[in-house]
Amino acid sequence: MSTAGQQAERCAECGGQSLTRLRMTLGDGLPVVFVSCHTCEGKAWFRAEGDGSALTREDVIARSGRRDRKA
């Protein structure tokens, strides 16, 4: 998926058009869009705000850990 999650029309891996998009917030509060291709099962994460840039898998994992919240 080569463009921002909300605008991705085709999978960058196979060109498939059947995509699932899920908006979520990572553990550090970053809003993202997860995109999954039904054809090849390719997966990608994109920033939901700002420039919609892609995040690496490692980035998502690092940002997904549970954070202690201070009162």
N, C-alpha and C positions, 0 to 999 in steps of 0.2 A: 504494500500500500504506500504509494509514493507521495500522496498529498495528505493534508490534514484529515484527521479521522472523520470529521463531519462531512467533508467534501469528497472523500475517497469514493470513486465510482467503480473502480476496478481494482482487483488484487494485483499488486506489483509482481507477485511470484508467478501467477498463472493467467492473469487477465480476466478471471471470473468476476461476474457481476453480482452474485448472490452473497451479500455480506451482512453480517450481524454487527450492530454497533451498540455498545453499552457505555453510558456515562457513569463514572464512578469517581470517588475521591480516595487517593492513596493515604497511607497512614500519616504522612507529614502534612496533609491538607491540600495537596496539589490535585486539582480537578483534571481528569483525563478522559479520553474516549478509547475504549478497547475495541478493536476491529478484528473480526474473525471471518475467514473465507470458507464458505460451505463446500466449495469444489476441492481445494487442496489442503484445507485446514491451516493455512497460513495465518499468523497472528501478528498484530502490531498494536502499539500504544501511542497515542498522540496527546499533546497538551490540549485541553479543552478551551483554554483561553489564550490570548496573545497570538503568537504566530502559528499555532497548531503544529509545531515541530514534533517530529517523531522522538520517542524515548527508546533507549536500548532496554533489553530484558534486564540487564544488570542494574540499570537506573531504576526501573520499576521495583525490583526486589529490594534495593537499598532504601527506597522511599516508602516501602510497604510495611516495614516493621512497626509494631505497636509503640506508641509514644506515651510516656507518662505525662499526664496533664496536671499542671499546678493550679491549685485553687485560687 
